[in-house]
């Protein structure tokens, strides 16, 4: 949520500059009549809705079952982390955990899975519209993938796979997808996003790392105090 909040702040500052540019250009022509800005500003949200795919069997293939597509989804309302936020990263993490703890104990994931199966019998255009209208105003989807704890080899052990990066296809209606993956003891994060939402993916991932480093710093300072 820290990176999402930073991205929203970036968009807000950009709109402020564009609105100021518009007013300076239109000042002489609209001195007698106030024009509506072509770049309206928005208020930074206090919470962000996040979509999270969930495997209904915990990622385990039960006896007698094929792999199939047993995936549902949750929509969680988590606190944002703007520059004006007074809470620490640790406090924010605790609030996020509490939100997840509650939603994970509801049948939401099963209901979304059943809805998706119903969408399979509808025309493609209807299915797309159904999913776009059922994202609960979420702006990002996040998932995690647990890869092999050791290196995977190919060609009878001739080649070793040095790195694996996860990928989250964007669900209809969501502009940002984040995937956290572990492989061979290394954790990586990847982003798949619409250009209008995240113009600079490297900058966005830098904000993700910045938020994580802040959390680590807070934990280290807490250990020193104890």
Secondary structure, DSSP 8 states (H G I E B T S, - for coil): -HHHHHHHHHHHHHHHHHHHHHHHHHTTTTSSS----SS------SEEEEEEEEETTTT---TT------EEEEEEEEE---TT--S-HHHHHHHHHHHHHHHTTSTHHHHHHHHHHHHTTS-HHHHHHHHHTTSTT--EEEEEEE--SS-EEETTTTEEE----------TT--EEEEEEEETTEEEEEEEE-TTT-S-HHHHHHHHHHHHHHHHHHHHHHHHH-
